[in-house]
Amino acid sequence: MEFTEEQQTHINQIIADEKATWESEQLAPVIAERDELLKFQPKEESEQEKMIKQLQAELNHQRLVSALEKANLIDFIDYVSADDESEMQSKIDNLSTVLEARTVNKSFVPDNHKQTSAYERSAAKGDTLGMIKALFK
């Protein structure tokens, strides 16, 4: 089917109008929404920024190691992590306090040691006069 020049122009005009209508009603809102969502997309880090973060992490780790060595708690390096100096010091202080409390609680306390009274000491010696004095004190 052949179209005349005038018909072809008319068809092209209808297609262009429909395309413009579709773009304004359908495509434009989608593009606007996409542009709005792109504002929330995380920024790509450059190699330099990645390197800076890595160096900061290494520095924080070295500070942590140093602080734990100073507090004589280097055995706990795998269990302590901190983002800043104050948090690190707080965790080290708490760990020291807990360990100190456990050390005090585990110290030797004889379980068969009991106080003997003056009466019992006199009775063990066979001192009846001392036993009588202990009763009246």
C-alpha positions in Angstrom: 0.0 0.0 0.0 1.4 3.3 -1.1 0.7 6.5 0.6 0.8 9.9 -1.0 3.1 12.6 0.2 0.3 14.3 2.0 -0.9 11.1 3.7 2.7 10.2 4.7 3.1 13.7 6.2 -0.2 13.3 8.1 0.8 9.9 9.4 4.2 11.2 10.6 2.5 14.1 12.3 0.1 11.7 14.2 3.1 9.6 15.2 5.0 12.6 16.4 2.0 13.9 18.4 1.4 10.5 20.0 5.1 10.3 20.8 5.1 13.7 22.4 1.9 12.9 24.4 3.5 9.6 25.6 6.7 11.4 26.5 4.9 14.0 28.6 2.4 11.7 30.3 4.5 8.5 30.7 8.2 9.1 30.2 8.6 12.4 32.0 7.3 11.3 35.4 9.5 8.2 35.3 12.6 10.2 34.5 11.7 12.7 37.2 11.4 9.9 39.7 14.6 8.3 38.6 16.4 11.7 39.0 15.0 12.1 42.5 16.2 8.6 43.4 19.6 9.2 42.0 20.2 11.8 44.7 20.2 9.0 47.3 22.7 6.8 45.4 25.9 6.3 47.4 28.9 8.2 46.0 31.6 6.1 44.3 34.8 6.3 46.3 38.0 7.1 44.5 41.1 5.0 44.9 42.6 7.8 47.0 39.6 7.8 49.3 39.8 4.0 49.6 43.5 4.3 50.5 42.8 7.0 53.1 40.2 4.8 54.8 42.5 1.8 54.8 45.3 3.9 56.3 43.0 5.3 58.9 41.9 1.7 59.8 45.5 0.6 60.1 46.3 3.6 62.3 43.3 2.9 64.6 44.4 -0.7 64.9 48.0 0.3 65.8 46.6 2.7 68.4 44.5 -0.1 69.8 47.4 -2.5 69.9 49.6 0.1 71.7 46.9 0.9 74.2 46.3 -2.8 75.0 50.0 -3.4 75.4 50.3 -0.4 77.7 47.4 -1.8 79.8 49.0 -5.3 79.7 45.9 -6.7 77.9 47.4 -7.6 74.5 45.9 -11.1 74.7 42.5 -9.5 74.1 43.3 -7.8 70.8 40.9 -10.1 68.9 38.0 -9.2 71.1 38.3 -5.4 71.3 37.5 -3.1 68.5 36.9 0.7 68.6 36.3 3.5 66.1 37.8 6.4 68.1 40.2 7.1 70.9 37.6 7.6 73.7 35.6 4.4 72.8 38.9 2.5 72.8 40.0 3.8 76.2 36.5 3.1 77.7 36.6 -0.5 76.5 40.1 -1.0 77.8 39.1 0.5 81.2 36.0 -1.7 81.4 38.0 -4.8 80.5 40.7 -4.0 83.1 38.0 -3.6 85.7 36.3 -6.9 84.9 39.6 -8.8 84.9 40.7 -7.1 88.2 37.4 -8.2 89.8 37.9 -11.7 88.6 41.5 -11.9 89.8 40.4 -10.7 93.3 37.6 -13.2 93.4 39.9 -16.1 92.4 42.5 -15.4 95.0 43.2 -18.0 97.6 40.7 -18.2 100.4 41.1 -21.1 102.7 37.9 -22.9 103.3 38.8 -24.9 106.3 40.2 -21.9 108.3 37.9 -20.8 111.1 38.2 -18.5 114.0 38.7 -20.1 117.3 37.4 -18.5 120.5 39.4 -18.1 123.7 37.4 -20.9 125.2 38.3 -23.3 122.4 42.0 -22.4 122.6 42.0 -23.0 126.3 40.1 -26.3 125.9 42.7 -27.4 123.4 45.5 -26.7 125.8 43.6 -28.3 128.7 43.6 -25.0 130.6 40.4 -25.2 132.7 41.1 -21.8 134.4 41.4 -20.1 131.0 38.2 -21.8 129.9 36.3 -20.4 132.9 37.8 -16.9 132.3 36.7 -17.0 128.6 33.1 -17.9 129.7 32.8 -14.8 131.9 34.4 -12.2 129.6 
